[in-house]
Amino acid sequence: MSVSMKAKVRVFLKAGVLDVQGKAVEQALHGLGFAGVSEVRVGRLIDFDVAGTDPAKAKAEVEAMCHRLLANPVIESFEVEIV
């Protein structure tokens, strides 16, 4: 039986990068009567299991995954949580 931990990765556009999808959601919400909504930003949440028992090692491994595949470091930032 292998031991694993849950990894949660939140990927989002960096400040200053135009969020076209966020603007579309904001406009749609306004069209539905939610006029108080502003500055909508859309991101991704990625959940998966990581084998191991050392949370620090797992976090470092997941951060490496983010740098190599899960996030575009030019326009996106990310947050990693190991639970």
N, C-alpha and C positions, 0 to 999 in steps of 0.2 A: 504494500500500500504506500503510495507516494504522498508526501505532505505538500500542500500548496497554500498559497495566500491569494487573496483577491487583489487585483490591481485595477484602479480606476484612473483613467487618463482623460483630462479635459483639455481639448484643443480649441483655440480661439484665435481670431485675427489680432495682430498687433495693433496698438493704438496708432491712428493715422492711416491705416489701410481701409479703403472704402469697402464696406460690407453691403454689397448689392442685395444679397438675400435678406439681410436685416432691414434694409430700407423697404423692400417689397412687403415684408411682414408688417412693418410699421404702417405703411400706407393702407394695407388691407385692414388692419385693426382700426385705423381712423375711419375707413369706409364702413365698418361695422358699428361705429358709434363710440369707440373707445378713444376719445380725443385726448385724454391725459397721458397717453403712451408716447415716449420719445426715446431716442438713442438706442434703438433695438439692435442688438448684436446677436448673431447666430453662430453657434459653435457645434462641436461634436463631443459626445461622451463615449468612451471605449472602455468596456469592462471585460476582463479576462482573468484566468487563474495563472499564477506563476509558481512553478515548483520550487520548493526550498523552505527553510525555516528562519532564515536571517532577513528581517525586513530591510535593513540597510543595503544588503547585497541585492535583494529583489528590486528595490527602488532604483539603484544604479543601473541594473539590467534594463528595466523598463524605460528609464531615461535614455539609454543608448538606443532602444527601439524607436523612441520618439525622434531622436536626431537622425536616424537612418531611414525611417519609413513612415511613422505615424503622423508626423507634423512636417510642414514645409518651413524650415528655419528662417527663410527669407521674409515670409509674411505672417507666420503663425508663432504663437507661444503655446506653452503647455504647462499643466500642473499634474503631478503624479501623486496618488495616494495609495498606500499599501494598507490593507485592512485584514 
